[in-house]
C-alpha cells in the first residue's frame, strides 16, 4: 500500500492475497474469472501482488456473451497484454449459432444460455478445479452468506443449505474428483473499499466508469446505452446524447447507466458517497424474479 | 480551483477519514426470535446505510408479513436465502457491513437454533466482540448459556448483553437488572474481559443509536456508541510466526517464501528457525510488489528471502530461535463437533492447522462437556454440536502453539476423508510430550531383506463383505494355494481376533473402528516381517478400510470385496446369527441393524453369489499376480 496509515485496506489486501496464494497451492488447475469490471481489476491487481515476483500461476477466463461493451473488450485485451498474462475467452457456441440475445430471448433466458451455461462449458473444457471470482458479500443478500471457498458439485451446483463451516482463516479446500470450488477473495470488501483501493493503488479502469456524452435511450426509467447498431429501437424511440457513466459493467443492453458529470475517478467516488441507490440496481437481471440471484447461483452463475 | 481539483482535495479528505477508521468485527447471537436480524436491520437503517432501492424492496417485502406491525420488517434485510425467508428463520451465517463516522463494522449474524450452533462458532471464530441478545420476556435461557460458553471457548473477550424487547415489559428496570445479575453470575467463570449490559428494543429503536427517553433510569451508553468506542485490545501474540504458504521460484536467481505473518514482527537481518528441521538462517529481504520492506508485522502478506539455501516447503513454520512452537504428534484440545455423523474415536480424519495438513486420530475422548452445567460427562462419541476434550495423535508431528497463546497457530479443523466436509473445529490446549520422543526406530534388517529371504513381495489382502459372505472360507483356500507355492503367509480372522487381542471390544460403531485399527496395525507388522497377510473382517465402513490402507502405508494393500447378497448370506447363516439378529437379540448386526458400506472401487470385486470358494480363490490368485 502506498501509505502505511490505511490499516483497513491493508488488512483486506493481505487477507485477499492469503486466499489467492492458498488457491494456487491447493488446486491443480485454478482459473481467474476476469469480467473486466472494477472488482475484476482489483482482483487481478491482488493476484499480481500475491505471486510477485512470479506471475499468477493461473490463466484468466472471460465469458464473452458477445454483448459486452466494445470498450470493455478493448480494455480487456490491453490489460492482458500489459501484464503479460494468458487469457481464455469463451462464448457458448450453441447460443451464438442460435443468435441468442437479450432482446428476443429475454434477460433471464439469455443470461442462462450466454453466461451461466457458457461458464459451465468453459470450466468443464478447462477441467478447472477452482474458479476465482470477484464477488463481494456486501453486493446482494444471498452473497452475504457465501463462503470464501464455496463448494460446487460436478454439475456446478451450489447448495446453500449444505455449506461447509468456515472458521478462522482455515479454509477447507478439499474436493472430490470432478467437483470444483468457487473462491471469492474479495468477500469482505465493500464498494467503498474497492473505489478507495483503486484510487490509492492507481489501478487502470475501464473508461465506462467515468462520465462522458454517450448515446442512450430511456426505458422504464433505466438509461440504456447504444453501443452498436444491434440495439433494436422501439417505434418513435430516438437515442439522445447524455452525460452518463456506469457503476457496474455487464452486457450493455442489460446494464443501466446513471446520469452523471463525474469524469474523474475522484469525482466518481465523491458522487458515490452521496448516492441513494445500490450498485446492483443497474443490473436488470437481478430484478426479474424474486430471489433471482440465489436461483442463478444455485445453477452455477457467479 | 477547477471542479476536478476540488474533487481530488475532497477525496483525499474522504480517504483519510475512511482510512483513519478502525474496524470491529462482531457477532450477534441469541435464541430464536430474540430479534437478532431485526437489530442488525435497525443498525443498518439507523446508520442510514440503506439505499433507496433496498428500502423500497424492503417495504414491498414487509407487506403481508405477520411478524411485525411496523411498516418495515428489518429482519428481511439480513435473512438472505429464499428458504429462510419462507420459513421466517435464519439458517446460516450472514456477513453484513456498515460504517459510522468513527468505525467500520463487519457483523456476523448467526442462527439461534441449537442444530446450527456450529454456525455460531464459525461466526465467533473471527469476532472481536459479541452481542448476546436475551428476550426480556424469557430471561437467560439454555441457549443464552450455550452461546456464552461457545463465545468463551472460541476466545471472544467482550460481551454486550442486550436485553431486547424491553418495551414488552414496560421498560422495567427491575426486570433488566435481574436478568443481568443472573447472567453475570453464570458468566463469572467464563473468563470474559468485559460484560456490558444494555436494555433495548430493536423494533422500536430504544437505546440503539441514542439513549432512550423511555428508560431514564438507564445511564449507560446506547448500543452503537458502545460498539464505536469498544477497544477490543486483543492481546496480539508478540512471538514471530510465519507459516509458509508457497515457495516462489520465478527463476533460478530468486527463491522466496510466501505467507502471512500470524504473530509478532520480523526485520531484515533477523535470525529465523524452521520449526520442523530446526535449520537456521537470516532474513535477507521482505519482498512485495510495492517494493521491499525493512520490516513486517502480524497480518502482513509478504514474501521472505533468506541468506542461506535451506530446505523449506509449504507447511513449514518459521519462528525466532528463542521462541519455538511446540512440536509433537500428540496434543490435547477442545473440540466442537459440526457434523450430523458423530465423531468416533480412532477414526482417521484430516487435520488442517495453519498451512499444515496431516492425518489425525482421537486417541482418547476424555469427556464431553454439558455446557449448561459445565459438567464433564464420559462419552464414546461426540454428536453434532457436542463439545469435548480429547487427546489427538497426528501421523506426522506438527508445529503449534496453544490456542490461548495464538489462535492462528493453535486452531485446527477436522475434515472427513470421504465427503471432505469440515466436521470439527479444535482449539489446542497443550502438547503431549510422550509423542515427541517416540520416533520410528530403523533397524539394519528391514522389510526388504526379510522379503528377499522369503523370496516374495509382502502384501496385505483385505477381504471385506457381509457376515457369511465367504471371506474366511475364500481366504482359507487362497492361503492353501499360496502355501502350495511355498509362500509364507498368515491369515487374520475376525472371529479369532475377537477371542484374543480384541476381546475387550464390542460391536458399537466406536468399537468396530478400533477393532479395524488394531487389525490393520497387526497386518502391517506382519507384512513388514515379509509375510503375505490376508485379513477376513466384515469391516463395514469405507472410512475404516481407507484408514487400514493408510496404516498399512507403503506396503501393497489389495481390497477384495466379497460381494454376496444379503439374501444368500442370510440363507447360509452358519452360526444362526442372522436369525438372532432378526429376532432383535443381537444389536448392531451388519446388514440387519447396522450399515454395510460396499467399496466404491475395490481392487478385486468378487461377484460371489453361489460360486465355489475354490473358484473365487483362483480368481483372487490370478488377479494378485504374485510372481
Boltz contact constraints between the chains, C-beta under 6 A:
constraints:
  - contact:
      token1: [A, 5]
      token2: [B, 19]
      max_distance: 6.0
  - contact:
      token1: [A, 6]
      token2: [B, 19]
      max_distance: 6.0
  - contact:
      token1: [A, 8]
      token2: [B, 23]
      max_distance: 6.0
  - contact:
      token1: [A, 14]
      token2: [B, 299]
      max_distance: 6.0
  - contact:
      token1: [A, 14]
      token2: [B, 300]
      max_distance: 6.0
  - contact:
      token1: [A, 14]
      token2: [B, 301]
      max_distance: 6.0
  - contact:
      token1: [A, 17]
      token2: [B, 301]
      max_distance: 6.0
  - contact:
      token1: [A, 18]
      token2: [B, 260]
      max_distance: 6.0
  - contact:
      token1: [A, 18]
      token2: [B, 301]
      max_distance: 6.0
  - contact:
      token1: [A, 21]
      token2: [B, 245]
      max_distance: 6.0
  - contact:
      token1: [A, 21]
      token2: [B, 246]
      max_distance: 6.0
  - contact:
      token1: [A, 21]
      token2: [B, 258]
      max_distance: 6.0
  - contact:
      token1: [A, 25]
      token2: [B, 245]
      max_distance: 6.0
  - contact:
      token1: [A, 25]
      token2: [B, 246]
      max_distance: 6.0
  - contact:
      token1: [A, 25]
      token2: [B, 314]
      max_distance: 6.0
  - contact:
      token1: [A, 49]
      token2: [B, 289]
      max_distance: 6.0
  - contact:
      token1: [A, 52]
      token2: [B, 289]
      max_distance: 6.0
  - contact:
      token1: [A, 53]
      token2: [B, 250]
      max_distance: 6.0
  - contact:
      token1: [A, 54]
      token2: [B, 248]
      max_distance: 6.0
  - contact:
      token1: [A, 54]
      token2: [B, 250]
      max_distance: 6.0
  - contact:
      token1: [A, 137]
      token2: [B, 95]
      max_distance: 6.0
  - contact:
      token1: [A, 138]
      token2: [B, 97]
      max_distance: 6.0
  - contact:
      token1: [A, 141]
      token2: [B, 80]
      max_distance: 6.0
  - contact:
      token1: [A, 142]
      token2: [B, 80]
      max_distance: 6.0
  - contact:
      token1: [A, 142]
      token2: [B, 81]
      max_distance: 6.0
  - contact:
      token1: [A, 144]
      token2: [B, 80]
      max_distance: 6.0
  - contact:
      token1: [A, 144]
      token2: [B, 94]
      max_distance: 6.0
  - contact:
      token1: [A, 144]
      token2: [B, 95]
      max_distance: 6.0
  - contact:
      token1: [A, 145]
      token2: [B, 80]
      max_distance: 6.0
  - contact:
      token1: [A, 145]
      token2: [B, 92]
      max_distance: 6.0
  - contact:
      token1: [A, 145]
      token2: [B, 94]
      max_distance: 6.0
  - contact:
      token1: [A, 160]
      token2: [B, 81]
      max_distance: 6.0
  - contact:
      token1: [A, 164]
      token2: [B, 421]
      max_distance: 6.0
  - contact:
      token1: [A, 164]
      token2: [B, 422]
      max_distance: 6.0
  - contact:
      token1: [A, 165]
      token2: [B, 118]
      max_distance: 6.0
  - contact:
      token1: [A, 165]
      token2: [B, 122]
      max_distance: 6.0
  - contact:
      token1: [A, 165]
      token2: [B, 338]
      max_distance: 6.0
  - contact:
      token1: [A, 165]
      token2: [B, 422]
      max_distance: 6.0
  - contact:
      token1: [A, 167]
      token2: [B, 122]
      max_distance: 6.0
  - contact:
      token1: [A, 167]
      token2: [B, 125]
      max_distance: 6.0
  - contact:
      token1: [A, 167]
      token2: [B, 425]
      max_distance: 6.0
  - contact:
      token1: [A, 168]
      token2: [B, 125]
      max_distance: 6.0
  - contact:
      token1: [A, 168]
      token2: [B, 411]
      max_distance: 6.0
  - contact:
      token1: [A, 170]
      token2: [B, 352]
      max_distance: 6.0
  - contact:
      token1: [A, 170]
      token2: [B, 413]
      max_distance: 6.0
  - contact:
      token1: [A, 172]
      token2: [B, 415]
      max_distance: 6.0
  - contact:
      token1: [A, 172]
      token2: [B, 422]
      max_distance: 6.0
  - contact:
      token1: [A, 174]
      token2: [B, 415]
      max_distance: 6.0
  - contact:
      token1: [A, 174]
      token2: [B, 420]
      max_distance: 6.0
  - contact:
      token1: [A, 190]
      token2: [B, 97]
      max_distance: 6.0
  - contact:
      token1: [A, 196]
      token2: [B, 15]
      max_distance: 6.0
  - contact:
      token1: [A, 196]
      token2: [B, 18]
      max_distance: 6.0
  - contact:
      token1: [A, 264]
      token2: [B, 4]
      max_distance: 6.0
  - contact:
      token1: [A, 266]
      token2: [B, 7]
      max_distance: 6.0
  - contact:
      token1: [A, 266]
      token2: [B, 8]
      max_distance: 6.0
  - contact:
      token1: [A, 266]
      token2: [B, 11]
      max_distance: 6.0
  - contact:
      token1: [A, 267]
      token2: [B, 7]
      max_distance: 6.0
  - contact:
      token1: [A, 269]
      token2: [B, 11]
      max_distance: 6.0
  - contact:
      token1: [A, 270]
      token2: [B, 7]
      max_distance: 6.0
  - contact:
      token1: [A, 270]
      token2: [B, 10]
      max_distance: 6.0
  - contact:
      token1: [A, 270]
      token2: [B, 11]
      max_distance: 6.0
  - contact:
      token1: [A, 276]
      token2: [B, 51]
      max_distance: 6.0
  - contact:
      token1: [A, 276]
      token2: [B, 52]
      max_distance: 6.0
  - contact:
      token1: [A, 277]
      token2: [B, 51]
      max_distance: 6.0
  - contact:
      token1: [A, 277]
      token2: [B, 52]
      max_distance: 6.0
  - contact:
      token1: [A, 277]
      token2: [B, 53]
      max_distance: 6.0
  - contact:
      token1: [A, 278]
      token2: [B, 51]
      max_distance: 6.0
  - contact:
      token1: [A, 278]
      token2: [B, 53]
      max_distance: 6.0
  - contact:
      token1: [A, 278]
      token2: [B, 54]
      max_distance: 6.0
  - contact:
      token1: [A, 281]
      token2: [B, 53]
      max_distance: 6.0
  - contact:
      token1: [A, 291]
      token2: [B, 82]
      max_distance: 6.0
  - contact:
      token1: [A, 294]
      token2: [B, 82]
      max_distance: 6.0
